[in-house]
Amino acid sequence: MINEQYKYSDITAKIIGSAMAVHTKLGNGFQEVIYQRALAIEMTKQGLSFVRELEMPIYYDEINIGTRRVDFFVEDKIMVELKALTLLEKVHLAQALNYLEAYKMEIGMLINFGNTKLEFKRLTIEHKLNQTNHLINNINGADNIVSR
């Protein structure tokens, strides 16, 4: 599962393996906090260092406008956002990408335990740039829409 072309792939592989172990043992249907506790146990077994529920500042124009807790901050490098939803939607991906940018992180992960199959996405700041470019292209392509 390690792909050397991706930054920190050795760490993300351990995180994914830990999440798979949790989902295999618990299945879906629990609240997010249950998966968070179980994932902490599995990541400890993998020898990963992490902080749970780390409160991180959110900035707007260099001004601190509040804080938000990240589910896991792993090896001082990777933000991990957990969900326990039956359906992971684009809004959840956008939310995780926004957190990645707000925290000034390069790499993040979005993991959903709520489906019958584990869902996970490796996120990079490039995903955020691609999402923004896609949105701009859609807006520019919509100039033939008439509003009344």
C-alpha positions in Angstrom: 0.0 0.0 0.0 3.1 2.2 0.2 3.5 4.4 -2.9 6.9 6.1 -2.8 5.7 8.9 -5.1 3.4 10.2 -2.4 4.8 12.2 0.5 4.6 10.4 3.8 3.1 7.3 2.1 4.7 5.1 4.8 2.7 7.0 7.5 -0.6 7.1 5.5 -0.3 3.4 4.8 -0.2 2.7 8.6 -3.1 5.0 9.1 -5.2 3.2 6.4 -4.2 -0.2 7.8 -5.3 0.9 11.2 -8.6 2.1 9.9 -9.1 -1.1 8.0 -8.5 -3.1 11.2 -11.0 -1.0 13.1 -13.7 -1.3 10.3 -13.1 -5.0 10.1 -13.6 -5.5 13.8 -16.5 -3.0 14.4 -18.2 -2.7 11.1 -20.4 0.3 10.5 -23.1 1.9 12.6 -21.3 3.4 15.6 -20.8 7.0 16.4 -17.7 8.8 15.2 -16.2 8.9 18.7 -16.2 5.1 19.0 -14.2 4.8 15.8 -11.9 7.6 17.0 -11.1 5.7 20.2 -10.6 2.4 18.3 -8.4 4.0 15.7 -6.2 5.5 18.5 -5.6 2.0 19.8 -4.7 0.6 16.3 -2.4 3.5 15.5 -0.6 3.0 18.8 -0.1 -0.6 17.9 1.5 0.7 14.6 3.9 2.8 16.6 2.4 6.1 15.2 2.6 9.2 17.4 -0.5 11.4 17.4 -2.6 13.9 19.2 -6.4 13.4 19.4 -8.8 16.4 19.2 -6.0 18.9 18.8 -7.4 22.4 18.9 -5.9 24.4 16.0 -6.3 28.1 15.2 -8.2 29.2 12.0 -6.9 32.3 10.3 -8.5 34.8 7.9 -6.2 37.4 6.5 -3.5 36.5 9.1 -6.1 37.1 11.9 -7.1 34.4 14.3 -10.9 34.0 13.9 -11.4 30.9 16.0 -10.3 27.3 16.5 -11.4 23.9 15.3 -10.4 20.5 16.6 -8.8 18.1 14.2 -9.7 14.5 15.0 -6.1 13.3 14.7 -2.8 15.0 14.1 -0.4 12.2 13.2 3.4 12.3 13.4 3.3 16.1 13.4 2.6 15.9 9.6 -0.8 14.6 8.7 -4.3 15.8 9.6 -6.9 13.0 9.9 -10.6 13.8 9.7 -13.0 11.0 10.6 -16.7 10.6 9.6 -19.3 7.9 10.5 -21.8 8.6 7.7 -23.7 6.2 5.4 -22.9 8.5 2.5 -19.8 10.6 2.1 -20.6 13.6 0.0 -18.6 16.3 -1.8 -19.3 18.7 1.0 -17.3 16.5 3.4 -14.4 16.4 1.1 -14.6 20.2 0.6 -14.7 20.6 4.4 -11.6 18.4 4.9 -9.7 20.3 2.2 -10.7 23.6 3.8 -9.3 22.4 7.1 -6.1 21.3 5.4 -5.6 24.8 4.0 -6.6 26.5 7.2 -4.2 24.4 9.2 -1.5 25.1 6.6 -0.9 21.3 6.2 0.4 19.5 3.2 -1.2 16.1 3.7 -4.5 15.1 5.2 -6.8 12.1 5.2 -10.6 11.8 5.2 -11.8 8.4 6.6 -15.4 7.3 6.7 -16.4 4.4 8.9 -20.2 4.7 8.3 -20.5 2.8 5.1 -20.5 -1.0 4.8 -17.1 -0.6 3.2 -14.4 1.7 4.7 -13.9 4.8 2.6 -10.7 6.9 2.8 -9.2 9.7 0.8 -5.6 11.0 0.9 -5.8 14.8 0.6 -3.1 17.3 -0.5 -3.2 21.0 -0.9 -3.1 20.3 -4.7 -6.6 18.8 -4.3 -7.8 22.2 -2.9 -6.2 24.0 -5.9 -7.8 21.6 -8.4 -11.2 22.0 -6.7 -10.9 25.8 -6.8 -9.9 25.7 -10.5 -12.8 23.4 -11.3 -15.2 25.7 -9.6 -13.8 28.7 -11.5 -14.1 26.9 -14.8 -17.7 26.0 -14.0 -18.5 29.6 -13.1 -16.8 30.8 -16.3 -18.7 28.3 -18.4 -22.0 29.4 -16.9 -22.0 32.9 -18.5 -24.8 31.9 -20.9 -27.2 31.5 -18.0 -29.7 34.4 -17.8 -31.1 35.4 -14.4 -34.3 37.3 -14.0 
